[in-house]
Amino acid sequence: MRPDAVPRDVLEKLIDAAVQAPNHRLTRPWRFWVLTGEAREELGEVMAEAARSGLDTSAGDDVGVVLDRERAKPLRAPAIFVVGIDQEPSDPVLSMENVEAGAAAIQNLLLAAHAMGLAAIWRTGASVYSPSVKRHFGLGDEDVLLGFVYVGYPAVTPPEVERTAMGKVEWWDGRRP
Ligand SMILES: Cc1cc2nc3c(=O)[nH]c(=O)nc-3n(C[C@H](O)[C@H](O)[C@H](O)COP(=O)(O)O)c2cc1C
């Protein structure tokens, strides 16, 4: 992605697309944090600290290299949508469906971004499961960070990826075969 900033009204359109996602019981469970500028550096610091606790120096992890890599990650795009879900630990079905709605919202965001000529990628990694990264966004341990969606203007045209055929599909016409 190029480093050029994506205008606020464009970023708002992406959220507008995201929240059209299907959502059982209209819980609107999604939460978005849109990080630009130095907010990305701050996230990098939080990710580096989270990675530090998981380091195994006896296995040869080079602390400096690993932490620098974490710090640099959020700087790969001019805008990052952090997408989280407020969870309902007392209701496992609702919790699962909230996550599903959140994933659909991210897909909407990705489709809208690409339709608008932007580059966008959904990324996770260990940091989305880290309690301290969740805390950075005011989320509790039970809440879910669905990922980081990096958005920017494309610097390159990604290569065409060959999709597999339909996969495992059964066509049932009438009684179960
Ligand atoms: C839940 C989830 C997490 C992902 N995390 C990463 C990630 O951390 N890093 C990465 O390079 N791709 C990750 N991906 C894959 C990319 O989002 C993307 O699907 C992949 O680069 C292929 O691009 P395409 O879907 O446009 O073909 C993730 C996908 C999903 C659904």
The ligand as a Gaussian input file, in Angstrom:
#p B3LYP/6-31G(d) Opt

LIG

0 1
 C       -9.682000     -14.461000      10.272000
 C       -8.633000     -14.180000       9.224000
 C       -7.363000     -13.790000       9.621000
 C       -6.352000     -13.553000       8.699000
 N       -5.129000     -13.138000       9.130000
 C       -4.129000     -12.896000       8.242000
 C       -2.861000     -12.429000       8.682000
 O       -2.619000     -12.232000       9.872000
 N       -1.897000     -12.208000       7.756000
 C       -2.133000     -12.422000       6.423000
 O       -1.226000     -12.184000       5.623000
 N       -3.333000     -12.841000       5.974000
 C       -4.337000     -13.092000       6.857000
 N       -5.567000     -13.516000       6.422000
 C       -5.758000     -13.761000       4.970000
 C       -5.999000     -12.475000       4.205000
 O       -7.007000     -11.698000       4.804000
 C       -6.424000     -12.795000       2.756000
 O       -7.568000     -13.583000       2.749000
 C       -5.320000     -13.451000       1.989000
 O       -4.230000     -12.572000       1.905000
 C       -5.731000     -13.846000       0.581000
 O       -6.206000     -12.754000      -0.099000
 P       -7.573000     -12.901000      -0.906000
 O       -8.601000     -13.311000       0.148000
 O       -7.830000     -11.542000      -1.457000
 O       -7.318000     -13.934000      -1.909000
 C       -6.616000     -13.729000       7.326000
 C       -7.910000     -14.106000       6.921000
 C       -8.906000     -14.311000       7.852000
 C      -10.294000     -14.714000       7.393000

